[in-house]
Amino acid sequence: MSKDHGTSDEIGAEIEFHIDMRTRDLIAQGMPPEEARAEAVRRFGNVEAVRGAIVRASRAPLWSVVVLVTLGVCVIMQRILSYFTFYRGLYKAFPFYVPESLKNGLEVAVCVAALLALGERHLRRGLFVDRRVVRGLLFGVACTLPMFAGFVMTRHSDVRDLPALFYLAFFSPFVEEIVTRGFAFGTLRRLGWPLWPAVAVCAMVTGLAHIEKGQNAAQILGLFILPGIGGAVFCWLLHRWGSLWFPWALHAMMNFWWEVFNVAPTALGGWFAFVLQNGSVLLAILITFKFTRSLNGPRVAVTPGGPDARERGERTDPASPRQAISLARLV
């Protein structure tokens, strides 16, 4: 008998024990045996989902390492590719966004491979891109109206390279959100990480990914702090909305107005741009508080009721996380 099969049998026996104990309690209260059994199962929740939660909890430390290593590989992907002559040659033969897009594609591929290795078979749901697309886009446009209004009154637009604009405003932020929020943050939360430690890890990675553009110590510090705070907000938006389209749309539209009005080559654009940036972020936070409720975590892919279960009022955390973790410790 394999180790996994033995563990599965132990988990099944432990679940059955808990149900039997609840059944006995209900019988002792005067309920008929058949009704007591049915009520005990109903109160326990989806047995198969609980079994899956226990297995994930027992393997969470190893899988967390896989997620963090994968995230680390994505962070240094540019350095890895720079060792290859053909990749360096792309920068000489093509605009910057051609080799950068190749790098981004490899980053996404690494994350997808990691998700598949972790057993995720519904990649769109696993990356939180399966729902609320239109609402997410409207959210991003609405929240960045302060940036548009401020820049349109104080600056002029002179866009000459549309492919570069598309890459910087939409494609690059999309890949960053897929890798850092959809994959890393979302998977860590599914593995049982508390909200703020998961946010802190992803925010730190976001900050580190931007410091290479700094020309001195002050700029490096600023490029670590400001994008890091933005990364934390994007994680929180995913946590509240359960859809990657909300943080991506906010990220993309902020980048879009920044590039359209040629504010600055980095995220540091002076005090006025700083005020407009933070005004958009604050508006996003206020709208999110207004129209969402706090969740135990992002609306995850692996739920018994499917991706829409929480909106229908179904129970999407079978039994409870505490119950699943306690059972995992027993086996």
N, C-alpha and C positions, 0 to 999 in steps of 0.2 A: 504493500500500500504506500502510495507516495505521501510526502509530507503535506502537500496541499490538500490531498483527499482526506488525510487524517485531521487536519485543521478544520476542514469543512464539516466533518462529522462532529467534532467537538463544539463548533459554533452552533450546529443544528441542535445538539443535545442541550446546550446552555439555553438557547431560545425556548425549546420545548419545556425546560424546567421552569422558566419564568412564567410561561403561559399556564402550566399546570398549577403553579402556586397561586396565581390569580384566580384560576378556575375554582380551586378549593376554597378560597376566601369568599367567592360569590355564592358557592353552594352553602357554605356555613351561614351566609346571610339569608338563606331561604330560597335561592333561585334554583330552578330545575337544572340537572346536570347538563343537558344539551344546550339550554339557553346560556348557562354559565360559561361553557366552553366557547360558544360563539361570541359572547360579550368580551371574554378575556382576549380572544384573538383580535376583535375589533379595537379594543383599547390599546393593545400592543402596537398595532399598525401593520404596515406592509412587511411581512416576514422576510421576503426575498430582498427588499430594499434594506432592511435592517442588517441582513446577512452581508450584503455588499458594503454597507457602511462600516461594519465591524472589520471586514477584510481590509478595506482602505485604511482604517485607523491603525490596524496592526502593521501595515506596510508604510505608513506615512513618513517615518524618518528616512527610509531609503529613497522613497519617491521624492521627498523634499530635496535630497541631495541631487537627484537627477534634474529636477527643475532648476536649481541654482547653478549647477554646472552648465546646463543648456543656456541659461541666461548669460552666464559668463562668456561662453563661446560666442554668443551673438554680440556682446559688448566689444570683444577683441577681433571680430570678423574682419574689420578693415586691416588690422595689423597682420592677420593671418594671410589675407589675400595679397598684401603688399610684398610678400616673399616671392610671388610668382611674376615672372617677367611679362607674361601676356596681359596680366591685370594692370600692371604699371603702364604698359603700352596703350591700354584703352584710354587713359587720361590724355595721352598725346594725340591720339587719332580721333577721339570723339569728345563731345561736350561732357562736362563732369557728371551729368545725370545718367549717362549710359553705364559707366562702371559702378556708380553708386546704386543704380537699380539692380545690377547683377548682385551686388553685395546684399541688398535688401531681400532679393529673392532667395538667396542662400540662407539668410537669417530666418525667414518664414519657413523654409523647408526643414531647417533644423528643429524648429519648434513643433512643426507638424509631425516629424519623425518621433520626437519625444512624446507627444500626446498619444500617438499610435502605440508606442512602446509601453505607455502607462495604461493601455487598455481602452482608450477613448475611441469610439467608432463613429461618433456623430460630431465631426470636426466643426461644422458651423455652430452647433450648440455649444461645443466645448470651448470655442473662442468667443461666444456671446455675440455672434453676428447674424443670428437667425431671426431676429425680430425687431420691431419698432424702428425700422429704417427711416421712414418719412418723419416720424415724430422727433427722432434724433437729429435729423438734418434741420428741421424747423427750430429746434432747441438751439443748435449752434448758431444759426443766423440771428435769432432773437437776442441771444446773450452777447453777441459781438457788435450789436448796434452802437454801443458807446464808442467802440474803436472806430467804426466807420464814420460816425458823426464827427468825432474829434479830428480825425485825419483829413476828412474831406474839406473841413473848414480851414485847415492850417497847412496842408501839403498838396503837392501836385502829383498826379500819376503819370508814369512814363514807362509802361510795360513794353518791352521789345522782344523778349524771348518767352513765348507762351509755353513751350515744353518745359523750360526751367521753372516757370511759375507753377505749372501743374505739379511738377515733381516736389518742389519745396513746400507748396501749400497743401497738397492733397495726398500724394503718394507716399512721401517720406513720413508724414505724421501717421498715415494709416499703418504702415509697417511698424512704426514705434509702438502704436497702440496694440497691435496684434501681439507683438513680442512681449512688451513689458506689462501691459494690463490684461489683455485677453488670455495670453498663455501663462505668464509668470504669476501675476496677482490672482487671476481666477483659479489657477490650479493649486496654488498654495492655500487659498481659502477652502477649496474642496478637500484638501488634505487635512483640514482642521486647524490651520493657523489662525490665531486671533486677528481681528481686523487691522489694528494699528501696527503690529510687527510686520505683517505682510505689506502694508502701505509703506512703512519705513524702508524696507528692502528695495522695493520698486522705485521709490522716490530717490533713494541714494543712487541707484543705477542710472536713473534719468539724469540726475545732476552730473554724474561722472561722464556720461556720454556727450555732454555739451562743453566740457572744460577745454577740449583741444583747440577751440577757437579763441581762447583767451590769450592776449599778448603780454600781460603782466599779472602780478599776484592779485591785484584788485579785481581785474576782469575775470580771472580764473575763479576767484571766490564768488563773484557775482553770478557767473555762469553755472556755478554749482548750486547756489542757493535758490535763485529764481526758477530755473527749470525744475529743480528738485521739489520746490513747493507746488509748482504746476503739476508735476507728476503725482504728487500726493492727492491733489484735488481730482485729477483724472481717475485715480483709483477709487476715490470716494464716490465719484459719479457712477462708476460701474457698479459699485456696491449698492447704491441706492436705486438705480434705474434697471439694473440687470441686463443691460444692453451696451455693447461696445460703441454703438453708433452715437451715443450721447457724448462721451469724452472725445471720440474722434472728431465729431462735428465741431465741438468747441475748439479743439486743438487746430483743426484745419482752417476754420474761419478766422481765427486769430492770426495764423500764419498768412492767410490769404490777404487780409487787409495790410498786414505788415509788409508783404512783398509788393502789393499793388501800389502802395504809397511810398515805397523805397525808404522805409524808416531807418534801418540800420542793418549791417551784415550779420549781426548777432542778436541775441535776445535782449541786449542792453541798448536801449535807444533813448536814454535821457529821462528826466523826471516826468515830462508830459506824457510820453509814451508809457512810462511806468504806471501813471495814474489811470490811463485808459485801459491798459492790460488788466490791472487789478479791479477796475470797475466792471469789466466784462466777467471776470472770475467771480466777483462778489454777486453779480446779477445771476450767474449760473447757480451759485450756492443757494441764493434766496428762492429761485424758481424750483430748485430741486427739493428744498425743504417744504415748499408749498404743495407740490404735486406728487410727492412720494412719501412712503412711510418707511421707517427703519426696518431693515431686514437682518436676519442672522448672518446673511452672506449673499453673494450674488445669486441670481436665479440660475442655478446650475443645470448642466445638461443631464446629469444622472439623477433623475427624480422619478418616482413611480408614476406620477400624474402627468409627466410630459412638461414641456416648456411653458405651457399656459396654465398649469395646475394652480399656481399661487393666485392668479387672477380669478380663477373660477372658485376659489375658496377651498380647494382641496388641501389636504395635509401633505406638504412636500418634504418634511423632515421626519421620516418614519420613526415611530417611537419618539426618541429625542436624541440629540447629539450626546448628551451626558449618559443616556442609557446605552447608546452604541459603544461609547468609549469604555464604559465600565465593563460591558460584556467583552470587549476586545482585550481588556487587561486580564480577564479571567481565563482566556484561552491562550 
